[in-house]
């Protein structure tokens, strides 16, 4: 199991795993026997990799889902999960968390009018992907559904870097997001 990065801070642990196993190999590593019936091969791999990764940070848990579809674990800890077709990531904390990981592509730039505020005018694939990750991480942190990505989440202007912090306003509250570029991906998380 190739964990390519671990981030450990006072209140959180993040793991990032490069998915290069088959779903059969992942099922053999899955000690909690998660069901993947009906999922595509790609979705099976992403699902299993993120759950096995979580088991590296916390024992005696089972991931369930709240009424909004967000993952919860049964031991007073908070969890957020994200994956792409190449990477899986999990954050675990005693505080509320949200995490997103996305491969840099033109996808976010193509739909920018649905989620990027006009204050961001120097857009390219990298910046649009990072903005999407920020908004998705806040959405996952919020865990209550019904968020308008364009109106409810405003990301402050920032300079592109490989890692750092980005400020956002979400429904009148200031939120600090942390981000990290990993090869051709961005990982963004909030812990508050």
Helices and strands as residue ranges (DSSP letters): E 3-9, E 12-18, H 23-29, H 41-55, E 64-65, E 71-72, E 78-83, E 87-93, E 97-103, H 107-110, G 112-114, H 125-142, E 153-155, E 163-170, E 173-182, E 185-191
